[in-house]
Amino acid sequence: MNDFSPEWLDLREAADARARNADVANAVAARFALRDELTILDLGCGTGTNLRATAPLLPSRQIWTLVDRDAALLDTAKGKLTRWADRHILEGDALEIEKGGRKIRVVFREADLARDTGVLMDEGAQLITASAFFDLTSESYVREFAKAVAARGAAFYTTLTYNGLQKWTPHRPADNQIAAAFQRHQMRDKGFGPAAGPLASSHLIDQFRINGYVVVNGESPWQLERQDRMLIEELIRGYAVAANEDGSLDEKTVVAWLNVPRSAAFVGHTDVFATPA
């Protein structure tokens, strides 16, 4: 399971869309309901999934800056957004989209978010957003990020931050051992310092409240069933690889766990929306 490959991002997109917390999404829509235009900075944009899911909540004119460190993912995002649009025009490096009555301008930026997040926020986005990103970052990154957002008076919305909850059907005794090994592996440095992993959402909520923001949060779990078989199988393979690399379990235990057919899975995530008081 490569968390950053176009194939993995495509495989999870439908599950992500189903999982998003409706109460948090409604709070986002209500916050910007009286605006005609909004500027948005999307961190770790991947193939543009977050734009496609979030744009319907936002005003009729939107200006997005999509940021990723992977130029190939940015190219893929441009192609997918072009196909998603009702109409589109390419203007140099920018993409002008019409979708569902909204006019959306998209600019694509290649950047190292461990280093350049503050510079990107200096460009004046009114909403900073991300999806499935902050569990890769560190507690110190989250702390400085919340300060930086508050200093600029922007709103913040992130979805599908992994929170550590997982259940498999059928259950097996080794499930908890694999989960623990996976969590340890996930908390390795991903370029931002030791990753916050399943603690990321709690850190985000705490830090934005410390900075005087009003925070709305809610659970957004994947609840996967037989129709999600390919995603379940890919998750199992990815978890087994991570558990094996962690080195705390013997290979026989990991292989036996990997070979159990699963009919359903629950993977916990949390959505967070924070606004200046």
Secondary structure, 3 states (H helix, E strand, C coil): CCCCCHHHHHHHHHHHHHHCCHHHHHHHHHHCCCCCEEEEEEECCCCCHHHHHHHHHCCCEEEEEEEECCHHHHHHHHHHHHHHCCEEEEECCEEEEEECCEEEEEEEEECCHHHHHHHHHCCCCCEEEEECCHHHCEHHHHHHHHHHHHHHCCEEEEEEEEEEEEEEECCCCCHHHHHHHHHHHHCCECCCCEECHHHHHHHHHHHHHHCCEEEEEEECCEEECHHHHHHHHHHHHHHHHHHHHHCCCCHHHHHHHHCCCCCEEEEEEEEEEEEEC
